[in-house]
Amino acid sequence: MSVDAAPAAALDRPEETLNPKRWRALAVSLLAGFMSLLDVSIVNVAMPSMERDLHATPATLQWVVSGYAMMLGLTMVPAGRLGDLLGRRRMFLVALSSFALTSALSGIAPTVGLLVGARILQGVAGGMLLPQNSALIQDLFRGDERGRAFGMLGAVTALATATGPIVGGLVLTTSSGTSDWRWIFLINVPIGLLALVLAARLLPPDTRAQRGPLRFDIVGCVLLGAAVLSVLLPLVDASNGGLTALWPLLVVAVVLSVAFAQWELRAADRGGQPVLDPELARTRGFASGASIGVVYLAGTTGIWLVLALFLQKGLGYTPLLSGLTVTPSALAMAVSAVISGRLVPRFGRWLTMLGLLTAIAGLLGTALVLGGLGGTAPWWAIAAPLAVNGLGSGMVSSPNTTMTLQFVPIHLAGAAGGALQTGKRIGSAVGAAGLVTVYYRSTASGHDPVAALDHVLVVGVGLILVAVAMAVVELRRSRQPAVSGR
């Protein structure tokens, strides 16, 4: 089932023109990306320590987590576009420097208010950093190598998500005192400085940066940011009643999205520099691939949050045992992402389809194990089907990213990567808010934790089936997608 050759305009560059430092440059960019993604989840284990040391309420501390995640989603599209216009090396170095600085500010914050503010700024820096990763991969790699590079990016994403609580626990264990939580942030400083030095030496010079006056689409950026904020704000504050109190913002988001689309079309017609060029919507495979990613994450992200609640409160697992139960899934996802990334040129979108179906099989297997063993299920019996789900997730993540970005013009790579990452943030936020709500409502209505988790798994499988249907449509449109070498 080999893929067709790429069109003449998209043929691979001769090998000798590829940057000889490309794999080392990739390693540095992945290190920085791992650090920024790790900070999404590493903070969770330090919340009790923060609460004691800063005398903060749980509702306020929630914004230490939510503020960071929200700013990631808000920043990535404009930051990706700035990378296209100003140069990716320049943006990467600025973002990495800012991340190290804001990590230090978070670590020394004397009050919870200043900590939340520092975390918001850290989220901006992380949002500036992440889209440069995918854009650099598109710039540095061609053909089969690009699939391998995206596979490594998918593996790093999986490991960062899974190891956050474990790394956080190790940091807290090796430190002491009431302010031990500060090392969660301060550890980023030496790592960030090391990565900065290596990036300055290894990242290629900017050759695609815009010449002449910078015409950045400020109005489009404001409209898009307001639309994304209107979606994320009620979702990230769902545990504090945000969905109930702030639901009108979801209507505002629709209005702002329409206004943004109209503005971008006019900007493109006038020969401007739209922050999200309408050309992306017409690029083969981009819209469908991004949509598959959003729906898939909506169906899976919340499941991991619910599992943490279920394992600790429902089955009485310790936080460490809870983490060990889901770690095999993350490791399986990392391995699968690397291997499937290498197979994209041969199997194309079929890998995404197989991954979605495998992920469903893993969730159904989890439901069967819990249905048969109930509250007596040992951790390894739950971990086994979750590992199957991880294998499927890896086959979805890196191949879908590669296939989604394969025909995106290089001059729009940053904006496309930012849009893809923002969509993932929105999908994750929707899934987290929705599936956690399903779990709590099920338990509140009298269902035991196992039955409540079953309800969550059914909803998650339903959403993944929607992604399967979308993948089928994309396969029918192009049964043999080609991996571009642009």
C-alpha positions in Angstrom: 0.0 0.0 0.0 2.7 2.4 -1.0 2.0 6.1 -1.4 2.2 8.0 -4.7 5.3 10.0 -5.4 5.0 13.7 -4.5 4.3 16.1 -7.3 7.3 17.6 -9.1 7.1 20.9 -7.1 7.3 18.9 -3.9 10.2 16.5 -4.7 12.8 15.9 -2.0 15.7 18.3 -1.9 19.0 16.6 -2.8 20.5 15.1 0.3 23.6 17.2 0.1 21.5 20.4 0.6 20.1 19.2 3.9 21.5 20.7 7.0 24.2 18.3 8.4 23.3 19.4 11.9 19.6 18.7 11.5 19.3 15.8 13.9 21.3 17.6 16.6 19.1 20.7 16.1 16.1 18.5 16.4 17.3 17.0 19.7 17.7 20.5 21.2 14.3 21.7 20.0 12.7 18.5 21.4 14.4 19.1 24.7 12.9 22.6 24.9 9.5 21.2 23.8 9.6 18.5 26.4 10.3 21.0 29.1 7.4 23.3 28.1 5.0 20.4 27.8 6.2 18.8 31.1 5.1 22.0 32.9 1.5 21.3 32.0 1.2 18.4 34.4 4.3 18.5 36.6 2.6 21.2 38.8 -0.2 18.9 39.9 1.7 17.0 42.5 3.0 20.2 44.0 -0.4 21.7 44.7 -0.7 20.6 48.3 2.8 22.1 49.1 1.8 25.4 47.4 -1.4 25.5 49.4 0.4 25.1 52.7 3.3 27.5 51.9 1.3 30.3 50.2 -1.9 29.9 52.3 -3.8 29.7 49.0 -7.3 28.3 48.3 -7.7 25.4 45.9 -9.7 27.6 43.5 -6.9 30.1 43.3 -4.3 27.4 42.9 -6.2 25.9 40.0 -5.2 28.9 38.0 -1.5 28.0 38.5 -2.4 25.0 36.2 -5.2 26.5 34.1 -3.5 29.8 33.5 -0.5 28.1 31.9 -2.6 25.8 29.7 -4.8 28.6 28.6 -2.0 30.9 27.5 -0.4 28.0 25.6 -3.6 27.8 23.5 -3.9 31.6 23.1 -0.3 32.2 22.0 0.6 29.4 19.5 -1.0 30.7 16.3 0.3 34.3 16.4 3.7 33.0 17.7 3.9 30.5 14.8 3.1 33.2 12.3 5.8 35.5 13.8 8.2 32.6 13.4 7.2 32.5 9.7 7.8 36.3 9.3 10.8 37.0 11.6 12.6 33.7 11.4 12.2 30.5 13.4 15.7 30.5 15.0 15.1 34.0 16.3 11.7 33.2 17.7 12.9 29.9 19.2 15.8 31.6 21.1 13.5 34.5 22.3 10.9 32.0 23.4 13.4 29.7 25.2 15.0 32.7 27.0 11.6 33.9 28.1 10.7 30.4 29.3 13.8 30.2 31.5 13.1 33.7 32.9 9.5 33.1 33.6 10.3 29.7 35.2 12.6 31.6 37.6 9.9 34.1 38.3 7.5 31.3 39.1 10.0 29.7 41.4 10.7 32.8 43.5 7.1 34.1 43.6 6.4 35.2 47.2 2.5 35.2 46.9 0.0 33.1 45.0 -1.1 36.1 43.0 2.4 36.7 41.7 2.7 32.9 41.1 -0.4 32.9 38.9 0.9 35.9 37.0 4.3 34.3 36.4 2.6 31.1 35.2 0.6 33.1 32.8 3.7 34.6 31.4 5.4 31.2 31.3 2.4 29.9 29.3 3.0 32.7 26.8 6.7 31.7 26.5 5.7 28.0 26.1 3.2 29.0 23.4 5.9 30.9 21.6 8.2 27.9 21.7 6.0 24.9 20.7 5.0 26.0 17.1 8.6 26.6 16.2 9.3 22.8 16.8 6.9 21.6 14.1 8.0 24.4 11.8 11.7 23.5 12.2 10.9 19.9 11.4 9.3 20.9 8.2 12.2 23.2 7.4 15.0 20.8 8.2 13.6 17.5 7.0 12.3 16.0 3.8 10.6 12.8 2.7 11.0 9.8 5.0 13.1 11.7 7.5 10.3 14.1 8.2 8.0 11.3 9.3 10.7 10.0 11.6 11.2 13.5 13.0 7.5 13.9 13.7 7.5 10.4 15.3 10.1 11.6 17.7 8.1 14.7 18.4 5.0 12.5 19.2 7.1 10.4 21.5 8.4 13.4 23.4 4.8 14.7 23.7 3.7 11.4 25.2 6.6 11.1 27.6 6.2 14.7 28.8 2.5 14.1 29.5 3.1 10.9 31.3 6.2 11.7 33.3 5.1 15.1 34.6 3.6 13.8 37.8 6.5 11.3 38.3 9.2 13.9 37.7 7.4 16.3 40.0 7.2 13.6 42.7 11.0 12.9 42.4 11.8 16.6 42.6 9.7 17.0 45.7 11.2 13.9 47.3 14.7 15.1 46.8 14.0 18.6 48.1 13.0 19.6 51.6 11.2 22.4 53.5 7.8 24.0 53.1 8.9 25.7 49.8 10.0 22.5 48.1 7.4 23.2 45.3 9.7 26.0 44.0 12.1 23.5 42.6 9.4 22.3 40.2 9.9 25.6 38.3 13.6 26.4 39.2 14.8 23.2 37.7 13.8 24.6 34.3 16.4 27.4 34.6 19.7 25.4 34.2 18.1 23.1 31.6 16.7 26.1 29.7 20.1 27.8 29.7 21.9 24.7 28.5 19.3 24.3 25.7 19.7 28.0 24.8 23.5 27.6 24.3 23.1 24.5 22.2 20.3 26.0 20.2 22.4 29.1 19.4 25.1 26.8 18.0 23.0 24.2 16.2 19.8 25.8 14.8 20.3 27.0 11.2 20.3 30.7 10.3 17.0 32.2 9.4 16.8 32.3 5.6 13.0 32.6 5.2 12.4 35.6 7.4 10.4 38.4 5.8 12.4 41.2 4.3 11.3 44.8 4.7 8.6 46.2 7.0 6.8 43.7 9.2 3.0 43.7 8.5 1.6 41.6 11.3 -2.1 41.1 11.4 -2.9 42.6 14.8 -6.7 42.8 14.3 -6.8 39.1 13.2 -4.6 38.2 16.2 -6.9 40.0 18.6 -10.0 38.4 17.1 -8.5 34.9 17.2 -7.2 35.4 20.7 -10.5 36.6 22.0 -12.3 33.7 20.3 -9.9 31.1 21.7 -10.1 32.7 25.2 -13.9 32.6 25.0 -13.8 28.9 24.4 -11.0 28.0 26.9 -12.0 30.2 29.8 -15.2 28.4 30.7 -13.6 25.0 30.0 -10.4 25.4 32.1 -12.6 26.8 34.9 -15.1 23.9 34.7 -14.2 22.5 38.1 -15.1 25.9 39.6 -18.4 26.1 37.9 -17.1 27.9 34.8 -19.3 26.0 32.4 -22.4 27.1 34.3 -21.4 30.7 34.9 -19.5 31.5 31.8 -21.4 29.5 29.1 -22.4 32.7 27.2 -18.7 33.1 26.3 -19.1 30.0 24.1 -21.7 31.9 22.0 -19.4 34.9 21.9 -16.7 32.5 20.6 -18.8 31.6 17.6 -19.5 35.2 16.7 -15.8 36.1 17.1 -14.8 33.1 15.0 -17.0 34.2 12.1 -15.6 37.8 12.4 -12.1 36.4 12.4 -12.7 34.3 9.3 -14.2 37.2 7.4 -11.3 39.5 8.4 -8.7 37.0 7.3 -10.3 36.6 3.9 -10.3 40.3 3.4 -6.7 40.6 4.6 -5.6 37.9 2.1 -7.6 39.6 -0.7 -5.8 42.9 0.0 -2.4 41.2 -0.2 -1.8 41.5 3.6 -0.2 39.0 6.0 -3.1 37.2 7.7 -2.2 35.6 11.0 -3.9 32.4 9.8 -3.8 32.4 6.0 -7.0 31.1 4.3 -4.6 29.2 2.1 -4.3 26.7 4.9 -7.9 25.8 4.7 -7.5 25.0 1.0 -4.3 23.0 1.6 -4.8 19.3 1.0 -5.3 17.4 4.2 -4.8 20.2 6.6 -8.4 21.0 7.7 -9.4 17.3 7.9 -6.3 16.2 9.7 -6.5 19.0 12.3 -10.2 18.2 12.8 -9.4 14.5 13.4 -6.8 15.5 16.0 -9.2 17.8 17.8 -12.0 15.2 18.0 -9.6 12.5 19.0 -8.1 14.5 21.9 -11.6 15.5 23.0 -12.4 11.8 23.4 -9.2 10.8 25.1 -7.7 13.6 27.2 -10.4 13.6 29.8 -10.2 9.9 30.3 -6.8 10.2 31.9 -8.0 12.8 34.3 -11.0 10.6 35.2 -8.7 7.6 35.6 -6.6 9.5 38.1 -9.8 10.3 40.1 -11.1 6.7 39.8 -7.9 4.9 40.7 -7.2 7.1 43.8 -10.7 7.7 45.0 -12.5 4.8 43.6 -10.0 2.0 44.1 -7.9 3.6 46.8 -4.6 3.6 44.9 -1.8 5.8 46.1 -0.7 8.6 43.7 2.4 6.6 42.9 0.5 3.4 42.1 -2.0 5.4 40.1 0.9 6.9 38.0 2.5 3.5 37.5 -0.9 2.1 36.2 -1.0 4.6 33.3 2.8 4.8 32.7 2.8 1.6 30.4 0.3 3.4 28.2 2.5 6.4 27.8 5.6 4.3 27.1 3.6 2.3 24.5 2.5 5.6 22.9 6.1 6.9 22.8 7.4 3.7 21.1 4.4 3.5 18.7 4.8 7.2 17.7 8.5 6.7 16.8 7.8 3.5 14.8 4.7 4.7 13.1 6.4 7.9 12.1 8.8 5.9 10.0 5.9 4.1 8.3 4.0 7.1 7.2 5.5 7.2 3.7 4.4 3.6 3.1 0.9 3.5 4.7 -0.1 7.1 5.0 -3.6 7.8 6.5 -4.2 4.1 7.0 -1.9 4.3 10.1 -4.3 6.9 11.6 -7.2 4.7 11.0 -5.5 1.7 12.5 -4.4 3.8 15.5 -8.0 5.0 16.1 -9.4 1.5 16.1 -6.6 0.2 18.3 -7.2 3.0 20.8 -10.9 2.1 20.9 -9.9 -1.6 21.5 -7.8 -0.5 24.5 -10.6 1.5 26.0 -13.1 -1.3 25.5 -10.6 -3.8 27.0 -10.3 -1.5 30.1 -14.1 -1.5 30.5 -14.2 -5.3 30.2 -11.5 -5.7 32.8 -13.2 -3.4 35.3 -16.6 -4.9 34.5 -15.3 -8.4 35.3 -13.1 -7.5 38.3 -14.7 -4.4 39.6 -13.0 -2.7 42.5 -10.7 -5.7 43.1 -8.8 -5.1 39.8 -5.0 -5.2 40.3 -3.1 -2.3 38.7 -1.4 -4.5 36.1 -4.8 -5.8 34.8 -5.9 -2.3 34.2 -2.5 -1.2 32.8 -2.5 -3.9 30.1 -5.5 -2.7 28.0 -4.4 0.9 28.7 -1.1 0.0 27.0 -3.0 -1.2 24.0 -4.7 2.2 23.9 -1.3 3.8 24.1 -0.1 1.9 21.1 -3.1 3.2 19.2 -2.6 6.8 20.4 1.0 6.7 19.1 -0.3 5.6 15.7 -2.7 8.6 15.7 -0.4 11.3 17.0 2.7 11.4 14.8 1.2 10.1 11.5 -1.7 12.5 11.8 0.6 15.4 12.4 2.8 14.4 9.4 -0.2 13.9 7.1 -1.8 17.1 8.3 1.3 19.3 7.6 2.7 17.4 4.6 1.4 19.9 1.9 1.6 23.1 4.0 3.9 25.6 2.2 7.1 26.2 4.2 6.3 29.9 4.5 3.2 29.0 6.5 4.7 26.2 8.5 4.8 28.2 11.8 1.2 29.4 11.6 0.0 25.9 10.6 1.9 24.3 13.5 0.5 26.8 15.9 -3.1 26.3 14.6 -2.7 22.5 14.9 -1.4 22.9 18.5 -4.1 25.3 19.4 -6.7 22.9 18.1 -5.2 20.2 20.3 -5.4 22.5 23.3 -9.1 23.2 22.6 -9.9 19.5 22.1 -8.1 18.6 25.3 -9.9 21.3 27.2 -13.3 20.2 25.8 -12.6 16.6 26.6 -11.3 17.3 30.1 -14.3 19.4 31.0 -16.8 17.1 29.4 -15.6 13.7 30.6 -14.9 14.8 34.1 -18.4 16.3 34.3 -19.8 12.9 33.1 -17.9 11.1 35.8 -19.0 13.4 38.6 -22.6 13.4 37.5 -22.6 9.7 37.3 -21.3 9.2 40.8 -23.6 12.0 42.1 -26.6 10.1 40.7 -25.8 7.0 42.7 -23.6 5.0 40.3 -20.5 3.3 41.8 -17.1 4.5 40.5 -16.7 1.5 38.1 -20.1 2.3 36.4 -19.3 6.0 36.3 -16.0 5.2 34.6 -17.8 3.0 32.1 -20.0 5.9 31.2 -16.9 8.0 30.6 -15.4 5.3 28.4 -18.5 5.0 26.3 -18.5 8.8 25.7 -14.8 8.7 24.8 -15.2 5.8 22.4 -18.2 7.6 20.8 -16.0 10.6 20.1 -13.2 8.5 18.7 -15.7 6.8 16.4 -16.5 10.3 15.1 -12.7 10.7 14.4 -12.8 7.3 12.6 -15.6 8.5 10.4 -13.6 11.7 9.6 -10.6 9.5 8.7 -12.7 7.4 6.4 -13.9 10.5 4.6 -10.3 11.7 4.2 -9.2 8.2 2.9 -11.9 8.3 0.3 -10.9 11.7 -0.8 -7.3 10.6 -1.2 -6.7 6.9 -0.9 -2.9 7.2 -1.4 -1.7 10.5 0.2 1.8 11.5 -0.6 4.3 12.8 1.9 5.5 16.2 0.6 9.1 17.0 0.5 8.8 20.7 0.5 
